[in-house]
Amino acid sequence: MDLLEGIESRTSALKLREPAPSRVDVERIIKAGTKAPDHGRLRPWRFIVLEGEARKRLGAAMADMLRAKTPDASQAQLDAEAAKPLRAPIIIAVGAAITKGKIPEIEQVAAVAAAIQNMFLAAHALGYGAMWKTGAAAYDRNIKELLGLAAEDHIVGFLYLGSIATAGPSVATPAEIRWL
Ligand SMILES: Cc1cc2nc3c(=O)[nH]c(=O)nc-3n(C[C@H](O)[C@H](O)[C@H](O)COP(=O)(O)O)c2cc1C
């Protein structure tokens, strides 16, 4: 796939299914992430691959988070939260580990966001579907701990990956451009 063609045709999948990307493809997708621009070459990205039962542990932590925040959440709501990570056969949680110093924190997070976009495009080029998720789980201290991240690290995205069950629509994306 031509690079520009890939960028122009990328959309978030609406629904994913098995089979998951192979291990070789997952590693290639992550490698694409590490090709992102990165001010100061700090390599702030951290990749945590969740498959199989690991997704259930993430789901259980997400349900615990919901229970703690919303004590009157119904069992159906807790079950729905726990099931969220099962929407993809593989999830790559992408964290930003911040180095204190002269490179501003926002630039380190920006580098990790660029890494996720590279990964999204690599997955697309390999024929997989992807969805970028955050939500309250991305800001939860216990979930960071489950993933082996420090409390001050950021979860920049959960990249849900799989084969495409339902592709997302391609919508017009107007750009506000000012030429000075
Ligand atoms: C930082 C960030 C966080 C996102 N979090 C979510 C999310 O929690 N749930 C979700 O459905 N989509 C999330 N998205 C994906 C966007 O909603 C999605 O890209 C958007 O709907 C545009 O669709 P497209 O990717 O098909 O162009 C996130 C995207 C970014 C960049």
The ligand as a Tripos MOL2 file, in Angstrom:
@<TRIPOS>MOLECULE
LIG
   31    33     1     0     0
SMALL
NO_CHARGES

@<TRIPOS>ATOM
      1 C1         -6.3100   10.6380   22.1070 C.3       1 LIG1
      2 C2         -7.4630    9.8950   21.4930 C.ar      1 LIG1
      3 C3         -8.3550    9.2180   22.3040 C.ar      1 LIG1
      4 C4         -9.4210    8.5060   21.7650 C.ar      1 LIG1
      5 N1        -10.2870    7.8620   22.6070 N.ar      1 LIG1
      6 C5        -11.3380    7.2030   22.0860 C.ar      1 LIG1
      7 C6        -12.2450    6.5170   22.9510 C.ar      1 LIG1
      8 O1        -12.0830    6.4860   24.1630 O.2       1 LIG1
      9 N2        -13.2920    5.8830   22.3790 N.ar      1 LIG1
     10 C7        -13.4670    5.8680   21.0360 C.ar      1 LIG1
     11 O2        -14.4420    5.2740   20.5760 O.2       1 LIG1
     12 N3        -12.6150    6.4810   20.1820 N.ar      1 LIG1
     13 C8        -11.5580    7.1440   20.6990 C.ar      1 LIG1
     14 N4        -10.6690    7.7500   19.8480 N.ar      1 LIG1
     15 C9        -10.8120    7.5530   18.3960 C.3       1 LIG1
     16 C10       -11.5800    8.6380   17.7350 C.3       1 LIG1
     17 O3        -12.8480    8.7430   18.2890 O.3       1 LIG1
     18 C11       -11.6720    8.3480   16.2330 C.3       1 LIG1
     19 O4        -10.3940    8.4050   15.6650 O.3       1 LIG1
     20 C12       -12.6110    9.3360   15.5820 C.3       1 LIG1
     21 O5        -13.9060    8.9360   15.8210 O.3       1 LIG1
     22 C13       -12.3910    9.5230   14.0960 C.3       1 LIG1
     23 O6        -12.6580    8.3210   13.4190 O.3       1 LIG1
     24 P1        -11.6150    7.7540   12.3720 P.3       1 LIG1
     25 O7        -10.4340    7.2580   13.1960 O.co2     1 LIG1
     26 O8        -12.3280    6.6370   11.6580 O.co2     1 LIG1
     27 O9        -11.2220    8.8620   11.4660 O.co2     1 LIG1
     28 C14        -9.5940    8.4580   20.3660 C.ar      1 LIG1
     29 C15        -8.6770    9.1400   19.5350 C.ar      1 LIG1
     30 C16        -7.6280    9.8380   20.0940 C.ar      1 LIG1
     31 C17        -6.6540   10.5380   19.1810 C.3       1 LIG1
@<TRIPOS>BOND
     1     1     2 1
     2     2     3 ar
     3     2    30 ar
     4     3     4 ar
     5     4     5 ar
     6     4    28 ar
     7     5     6 ar
     8     6     7 ar
     9     6    13 1
    10     7     8 2
    11     7     9 ar
    12     9    10 ar
    13    10    11 2
    14    10    12 ar
    15    12    13 ar
    16    13    14 ar
    17    14    15 1
    18    14    28 ar
    19    15    16 1
    20    16    17 1
    21    16    18 1
    22    18    19 1
    23    18    20 1
    24    20    21 1
    25    20    22 1
    26    22    23 1
    27    23    24 1
    28    24    25 2
    29    24    26 1
    30    24    27 1
    31    28    29 ar
    32    29    30 ar
    33    30    31 1
@<TRIPOS>SUBSTRUCTURE
     1 LIG1         1 GROUP 0 **** ****
